[in-house]
């Protein structure tokens, strides 16, 4: 079983209807799908791979060797304990936003990643327009909902999952759903590790050179009134490869009000509560920060009660 792979270039040709249906299936049945021929130049993607790998070696690798996960794992092994490190991730990570400090090495890093983020943001907005159409919403509905009275948030997380001597004792990243809107992942094309939970079974998201993996977050689940569910996923570590993972998040602004689109609301009896409440995204993030690795339904209840 493999997650859907969709040729995004066919949206503009004779196979548009078929491609729209494939994306609808990816959103409704999987919550994850891979886009190929997505319009981002391969030459740029090759540069992104290089600058992120070089950045890890130049600025991050030594720091990771002295990090909390490495110390905790060493302590556990030395103690000859049967425990697992359930509350820890074997991950080196930093964030790129419009207003934070970026790594200075290698010299091409800032220019390359700024260009990449610009391309990814445009792709995210195209994907959201496809979702609008498939859900029967007017063009630009999701983007407008995410902006609210402000600007939607677009952030990028650059992660590495270095070789782990005891991969059976912890995860690279614990199982979770994503809090936000649309997530665009440029994953390692050699070192696998990403898995999604599908029908009670963990399945691999197969590495595919220069594909972009799309998944839907909790806010798309709410806006779609449950048609497009956010999906549990995790990263496993390996004893030999250093997995690179570059995830970009198109999220609502913190002030945006999120609720199911009125067009997608089913009539309900007054005594039956709505499945999804109306809330401010910043309030949801406050709940999510404490409950990221816990079941998502209580998060919706908690924020609805605020």
C-alpha positions as CSV (number, residue, x, y, z in Angstrom):
1,X,0.0,0.0,0.0
2,X,1.4,3.4,-1.1
3,X,0.1,6.9,-0.7
4,X,-1.2,8.5,-3.9
5,X,1.3,10.1,-6.4
6,X,-0.3,12.8,-8.5
7,X,1.0,14.6,-11.6
8,X,0.1,18.2,-10.8
9,X,0.9,19.5,-14.3
10,X,-2.2,17.6,-15.6
11,X,-4.5,20.1,-13.9
12,X,-3.9,22.4,-16.9
13,X,-4.7,19.8,-19.6
14,X,-7.3,17.4,-20.8
15,X,-6.9,15.3,-17.6
16,X,-8.0,18.1,-15.3
17,X,-11.1,16.4,-14.0
18,X,-9.3,13.1,-13.4
19,X,-6.5,15.0,-11.5
20,X,-9.0,16.9,-9.4
21,X,-10.6,13.6,-8.5
22,X,-7.2,12.2,-7.6
23,X,-6.5,15.1,-5.3
24,X,-10.0,14.8,-3.7
25,X,-9.2,11.1,-3.0
26,X,-5.8,12.0,-1.6
27,X,-7.5,14.5,0.8
28,X,-10.5,12.4,1.8
29,X,-9.1,8.9,2.0
30,X,-5.4,9.5,2.9
31,X,-4.7,13.0,4.2
32,X,-1.4,12.6,2.5
33,X,-0.4,12.6,-1.2
34,X,2.7,13.3,-3.3
35,X,2.9,15.8,-6.1
36,X,5.2,15.4,-9.0
37,X,5.6,17.9,-11.9
38,X,4.5,20.6,-9.4
39,X,6.3,23.4,-11.2
40,X,9.2,24.0,-8.7
41,X,12.4,23.9,-10.8
42,X,14.5,20.7,-10.1
43,X,17.6,22.9,-10.2
44,X,16.2,24.9,-7.2
45,X,15.4,21.7,-5.3
46,X,18.9,20.3,-5.8
47,X,20.3,23.6,-4.4
48,X,17.9,23.3,-1.4
49,X,19.1,19.8,-0.7
50,X,22.7,20.9,-0.8
51,X,22.4,24.1,1.3
52,X,20.4,22.3,4.0
53,X,22.8,19.4,4.2
54,X,25.8,21.7,4.3
55,X,24.1,23.9,7.0
56,X,23.7,20.8,9.2
57,X,27.3,19.9,8.8
58,X,28.7,23.4,9.3
59,X,26.3,24.7,12.0
60,X,24.3,21.9,13.6
61,X,26.1,18.6,13.8
62,X,28.4,19.3,16.7
63,X,25.6,20.8,18.7
64,X,23.4,17.7,18.2
65,X,26.2,15.5,19.6
66,X,25.8,17.3,22.9
67,X,22.0,17.6,22.8
68,X,19.5,16.3,25.3
69,X,18.3,13.3,23.2
70,X,21.9,12.0,22.8
71,X,22.7,12.5,26.5
72,X,19.4,10.8,27.6
73,X,20.0,7.8,25.2
74,X,23.5,7.3,26.4
75,X,22.3,7.4,30.0
76,X,19.6,4.9,29.3
77,X,22.0,2.5,27.5
78,X,24.6,2.8,30.3
79,X,21.9,2.0,32.9
80,X,21.0,-1.1,31.0
81,X,17.4,-0.1,31.4
82,X,14.4,-1.8,29.6
83,X,12.7,1.6,29.2
84,X,12.1,3.5,26.0
85,X,12.5,7.3,25.5
86,X,8.8,7.9,24.8
87,X,8.8,11.7,25.4
88,X,11.8,12.6,23.3
89,X,12.5,13.1,19.6
90,X,15.8,12.2,17.9
91,X,15.6,15.4,15.8
92,X,17.7,18.5,15.0
93,X,15.4,21.3,13.9
94,X,15.3,25.0,13.3
95,X,12.6,27.3,11.8
96,X,12.6,29.7,9.0
97,X,10.1,32.6,9.1
98,X,10.0,36.0,7.5
99,X,11.0,37.7,10.7
100,X,13.5,35.4,12.5
101,X,17.2,34.9,12.3
102,X,18.4,32.4,9.7
103,X,21.7,30.4,9.6
104,X,24.6,32.2,8.0
105,X,26.3,29.1,6.7
106,X,26.7,28.2,3.9
107,X,26.7,31.6,2.2
108,X,24.1,30.5,-0.4
109,X,21.6,29.3,2.3
110,X,19.6,32.5,2.8
111,X,19.1,33.3,-0.9
112,X,18.3,29.7,-1.8
113,X,15.8,29.1,1.0
114,X,14.1,32.5,0.4
115,X,13.6,31.6,-3.3
116,X,12.4,28.1,-2.3
117,X,9.9,29.5,0.3
118,X,8.5,31.9,-2.3
119,X,7.9,29.0,-4.7
120,X,6.4,26.7,-2.0
121,X,4.0,29.4,-0.9
122,X,2.6,29.8,-4.4
123,X,2.2,26.0,-4.7
124,X,0.4,25.9,-1.3
125,X,-2.1,28.5,-2.6
126,X,-2.7,26.5,-5.8
127,X,-3.3,23.4,-3.7
128,X,-5.8,25.3,-1.5
129,X,-7.7,26.5,-4.6
130,X,-8.0,22.9,-5.7
131,X,-9.4,22.0,-2.3
132,X,-11.8,25.0,-2.5
133,X,-13.1,23.7,-5.8
134,X,-13.3,20.0,-4.7
135,X,-15.3,21.1,-1.6
136,X,-17.7,23.3,-3.5
137,X,-16.4,26.5,-1.9
138,X,-15.7,29.7,-3.9
139,X,-12.2,30.2,-5.1
140,X,-9.9,31.7,-2.4
141,X,-12.2,30.6,0.5
142,X,-9.5,28.8,2.5
143,X,-6.9,31.4,1.9
144,X,-9.3,34.2,3.0
145,X,-10.3,32.2,6.1
146,X,-6.6,31.7,7.0
147,X,-5.8,35.4,6.6
148,X,-8.7,36.6,8.8
149,X,-8.0,40.2,9.5
150,X,-4.2,39.7,9.2
151,X,-1.8,37.7,7.1
152,X,-1.7,33.9,7.1
153,X,1.4,32.4,8.5
154,X,4.0,30.6,6.3
155,X,6.9,28.9,8.1
156,X,9.5,26.3,7.2
157,X,11.0,23.7,9.5
158,X,14.4,22.3,8.5
159,X,14.9,19.0,10.3
160,X,17.6,16.3,10.3
161,X,17.3,12.9,11.9
162,X,20.9,11.7,12.4
163,X,21.9,8.1,12.6
164,X,20.8,6.6,15.9
165,X,22.7,3.7,17.5
166,X,19.5,2.4,19.2
167,X,16.5,3.2,16.9
168,X,14.4,0.7,18.8
169,X,14.4,3.0,21.9
170,X,12.9,6.2,20.5
171,X,11.4,7.9,17.5
172,X,12.8,10.6,15.3
173,X,9.5,12.4,15.8
174,X,6.6,11.1,17.9
175,X,3.2,10.4,16.3
176,X,1.1,13.5,15.9
177,X,-1.3,15.4,13.6
178,X,-0.3,18.9,12.4
179,X,-2.0,21.8,14.0
180,X,-2.3,24.1,11.0
181,X,-3.5,24.2,7.5
182,X,-1.6,22.8,4.5
183,X,1.8,21.2,4.9
184,X,4.3,20.8,2.1
185,X,7.2,18.4,2.8
186,X,10.3,18.1,0.7
187,X,11.6,14.8,2.2
188,X,14.9,13.0,1.8
189,X,14.9,11.0,-1.4
190,X,17.2,8.3,0.0
191,X,16.6,7.9,3.7
192,X,13.0,6.9,4.5
193,X,11.4,7.1,7.9
194,X,8.1,9.0,7.5
195,X,5.1,6.8,8.2
196,X,1.3,7.6,8.3
197,X,-1.4,5.8,10.1
198,X,-3.9,4.3,7.6
199,X,-6.7,2.0,8.7
200,X,-4.9,1.1,11.9
201,X,-1.6,0.3,10.2
202,X,1.6,2.3,9.9
203,X,2.7,2.6,6.3
204,X,5.8,4.2,4.7
205,X,5.7,7.4,2.7
206,X,8.0,6.2,-0.1
207,X,10.9,8.5,-0.9
208,X,10.4,9.9,-4.4
209,X,13.1,12.2,-5.9
210,X,12.0,15.9,-6.0
211,X,8.3,15.2,-5.1
212,X,6.5,17.4,-2.7
213,X,4.4,15.6,-0.1
214,X,1.2,17.3,0.8
215,X,-0.8,16.7,4.0
216,X,-3.7,18.4,5.7
217,X,-3.7,19.8,9.2
218,X,-6.3,20.1,11.9
219,X,-7.6,23.5,10.6
220,X,-8.4,22.0,7.2
221,X,-10.3,19.2,9.0
222,X,-12.4,21.9,10.8
223,X,-13.0,24.1,7.7
224,X,-14.0,21.0,5.7
225,X,-16.3,19.9,8.5
226,X,-14.5,16.6,8.8
227,X,-14.3,15.7,5.1
228,X,-10.5,16.2,5.0
229,X,-9.2,14.6,8.2
230,X,-5.7,15.4,9.5
231,X,-3.7,12.2,9.8
232,X,-1.4,10.8,12.4
233,X,2.2,10.5,11.2
234,X,5.7,9.9,12.7
235,X,9.3,9.7,11.8
236,X,11.4,6.5,12.5
237,X,15.2,6.8,12.9
238,X,17.8,4.4,11.4
239,X,21.2,3.4,12.5
240,X,22.8,4.6,9.3
241,X,21.4,7.5,7.2
242,X,20.9,11.1,8.2
243,X,17.4,11.9,7.1
244,X,16.7,15.4,5.8
245,X,13.2,16.8,6.1
246,X,12.1,20.3,5.0
247,X,8.4,21.0,6.0
248,X,6.6,24.2,5.1
249,X,3.4,25.2,6.9
250,X,0.6,27.4,5.4
251,X,-1.3,28.1,8.6
252,X,-4.0,30.6,9.7
253,X,-2.9,33.8,11.3
254,X,-3.1,33.6,15.1
255,X,-6.1,36.0,15.0
256,X,-8.1,34.1,12.3
257,X,-11.4,32.7,13.4
258,X,-11.8,29.0,12.2
259,X,-15.1,27.2,11.8
260,X,-16.6,24.7,9.4
261,X,-17.5,26.4,6.1
262,X,-21.3,27.1,6.2
263,X,-21.8,25.4,2.8
264,X,-20.5,22.1,4.4
265,X,-22.6,22.2,7.5
266,X,-25.1,19.3,7.7
267,X,-28.4,20.2,9.4
268,X,-28.4,18.9,12.9
269,X,-31.0,18.7,15.7
270,X,-30.6,21.4,18.3
271,X,-29.7,18.9,21.0
272,X,-26.9,17.4,19.0
273,X,-23.6,19.4,19.4
274,X,-21.6,20.4,16.3
275,X,-18.6,18.2,15.7
276,X,-16.3,21.2,15.3
277,X,-16.5,24.4,17.3
278,X,-15.7,27.9,16.1
279,X,-12.5,29.3,17.6
280,X,-9.6,31.6,17.2
281,X,-6.5,29.9,15.8
282,X,-4.1,31.4,18.5
283,X,-6.3,29.8,21.2
284,X,-6.0,26.4,19.4
285,X,-2.2,26.7,19.3
286,X,-2.1,27.3,23.0
287,X,-3.9,24.0,23.5
288,X,-1.9,22.2,20.9
289,X,1.4,23.3,22.5
290,X,0.5,21.2,25.5
291,X,-1.3,18.3,23.7
292,X,0.5,17.8,20.4
293,X,1.2,14.1,20.9
294,X,-2.2,13.4,22.5
295,X,-5.5,12.5,20.7
296,X,-6.8,15.5,18.7
297,X,-10.5,15.3,19.6
298,X,-10.0,16.7,23.2
299,X,-8.1,19.6,21.6
300,X,-11.2,20.6,19.7
301,X,-13.4,20.3,22.8
302,X,-10.9,22.3,24.9
303,X,-10.7,25.2,22.5
304,X,-14.4,25.2,21.9
305,X,-14.9,25.7,25.7
306,X,-12.6,28.7,25.8
